[in-house]
Structure formats: C-alpha cells, structure tokens
Amino acid sequence: MGASTPHFALQLRNRIAKLIAPLAAENPARLLGEQEIQRLQELAIEGETRGGDAQDGQRALPSLGT
C-alpha cells in the first residue's frame, strides 16, 4: 500500500481485497487491508473532480459522486 491516484484506486482496492481474503478476521494484515480498502474507495469517488468547467472544445465530465 502507498500513494495512489483516483484513477487507479479501485484497481488497487480489488488487489488488496484478493490478498487479504484468506486471512482470519483478526489478522493485523487483514485489518490494515480493510482500512486501506476504505481509503481507496473514498479516494476513487471523492478524489476525482468532475463536472466543472470544460476546456475549450471539450464537454464537462459528469460527477462520480452523483
């Protein structure tokens, strides 16, 4: 786990979920992985700014939060 961008957050979330799936619920690595999954989920949705003014010749992108 480490720095990530909104663009790759969901891919990283899925990889971490696969890695921690076989671990016991009380395993420290699983607990940390679950925290990281939550952080990545939030980053993927809230970290991407969309719906603002478009540049000339481009249309604005829809918001991911709505």
C-alpha positions in Angstrom: 0.0 0.0 0.0 1.1 3.5 -0.6 0.4 6.6 -2.7 -2.3 6.1 -5.3 -4.4 8.3 -7.6 -8.2 8.3 -8.0 -7.7 6.8 -11.5 -6.1 3.6 -10.1 -7.7 3.5 -6.6 -10.4 0.9 -7.5 -7.8 -1.4 -9.1 -5.6 -1.3 -6.1 -8.7 -1.8 -3.8 -9.5 -5.0 -5.7 -6.0 -6.4 -5.5 -5.8 -5.8 -1.7 -9.2 -7.4 -1.3 -7.9 -10.6 -3.1 -4.7 -10.6 -1.0 -6.5 -10.4 2.4 -9.5 -12.6 1.6 -7.9 -15.8 3.0 -6.7 -14.1 6.2 -8.5 -14.5 9.5 -10.8 -11.6 10.6 -8.5 -10.7 13.5 -5.3 -10.8 11.4 -3.5 -7.4 11.7 -2.7 -7.5 7.9 -6.4 -8.0 7.1 -7.4 -5.2 9.4 -4.9 -2.8 7.8 -6.0 -4.0 4.4 -9.7 -3.3 5.2 -8.7 0.2 6.3 -6.8 0.7 3.1 -9.8 -0.6 1.0 -12.0 2.1 2.6 -9.4 4.8 2.0 -9.1 3.8 -1.7 -12.9 3.6 -2.1 -13.2 7.2 -0.8 -10.3 8.4 -2.9 -11.9 6.9 -6.1 -15.2 8.7 -5.5 -14.2 11.9 -3.8 -10.7 12.4 -5.2 -11.8 12.8 -8.7 -13.0 16.3 -9.5 -15.5 16.3 -12.4 -18.4 18.4 -13.5 -16.6 21.7 -13.5 -16.0 24.0 -16.4 -14.8 22.2 -19.5 -11.8 23.4 -21.6 -12.4 24.9 -25.0 -13.7 22.2 -27.4 -14.4 19.7 -24.6 -17.6 18.9 -22.7 -17.6 18.7 -18.9 -17.4 15.3 -17.3 -20.2 14.1 -15.1 -19.6 13.9 -11.3 -18.8 10.5 -9.9 -20.4 11.4 -6.6 -23.9 11.7 -8.1 
